[in-house]
Amino acid sequence: MALLITKADGTREAFDNHKLMASLARAGADRTAAHEIAELIGEELFDGITTQEIYRRAFAHLRNQRKGAAARYSLKRAVWDFGPSGFPFETYVAALLRAEGWEASTDRIIQGACVEHEVDVVAKKGGETLYVEAKFHNSPGFKTDLKTALYVKARMDDIRAAGKAKGDPGRVLGLLVTNTKFTTHASRYAACAGLELLSWEEPNGKTLHDRIDAAGLYPVTALTSLSRREKTMLLEKRIVLCSDLSENTRALAEAGVVGNKATAVLEEVGSLCNPKS
């Protein structure tokens, strides 16, 4: 009988050794290292173990071998660590869109046909304008639901109506992005209503994780050489991307990271931004 593990939302499924190896390889571990770590984890498993505990153990093994790979493996948790304010996630989504060729800005007030709307991110490319609602959750088991998809669609309809009234020929797109998952009803509604969704698991082949990997865009919260307090201080200074530290080393000093510690952090930044690290 297959050993069952407990997912973040409380559901249980059979442990899949190949999925663990794939996630390790995706983080940058070579085939041998991924196999060795998966074997070690397999020996430590017990019925009902949580996916978070499996992650914690795999990360510890990976960190001992390759720091850059460990930071990439911790990407989902790093995004959770943005904190309750939500602004780092909005900033992060805007940075991701810029890396993909969009001109993006955050915290915009957009006039609709009926009312004004607070929009997290507005991005433009060619003749298209993308209005983004960024839903951040600290808990991995929390899903963005149908109610959220409904109000984002209503907002987009009002913004589109305003554009048509002014004779704006540009294409208007709506995107709802979350750092966790969507409920089944939210996904079904969005597919029917023409609302784009982006999460850790959809759309297939172009998930949030896929797009972050492709852009090489990692947050400071992924850096294993920084303490939680130091990461929080950097976020408070609106330093969200680890690549920002290469351009603003003074921010490290202001967060109390100096000397050999600062050197180690910058070395990890270089390692993390290099897929071959």
Sequence and secondary structure as in RCSB ss.txt:
>XXXX:A:sequence
MALLITKADGTREAFDNHKLMASLARAGADRTAAHEIAELIGEELFDGITTQEIYRRAFAHLRNQRKGAAARYSL
KRAVWDFGPSGFPFETYVAALLRAEGWEASTDRIIQGACVEHEVDVVAKKGGETLYVEAKFHNSPGFKTDLKTAL
YVKARMDDIRAAGKAKGDPGRVLGLLVTNTKFTTHASRYAACAGLELLSWEEPNGKTLHDRIDAAGLYPVTALTS
LSRREKTMLLEKRIVLCSDLSENTRALAEAGVVGNKATAVLEEVGSLCNPKS
>XXXX:A:secstr
   EEE TTS EEE  HHHHHHHHHHHT  HHHHHHHHHHHHHH  TT BHHHHHHHHHHHHHHH HHHHHHHTH
HHHHHTT TT HHHHHHHHHHHHHTT EEEEEEEEE SSSEEEEEEEEEETTEEEEEEEE  SSTT EE HHHHH
HHHHHHHHHHHHHHHTT  SEEEEEEEESSEE HHHHHHHHHHT EEE SS STTS HHHHHHHHT  BGGG TT
S HHHHHHHHHTT  BHHHHHH THHHHHTT  HHHHHHHHHHHHHHTSTT 
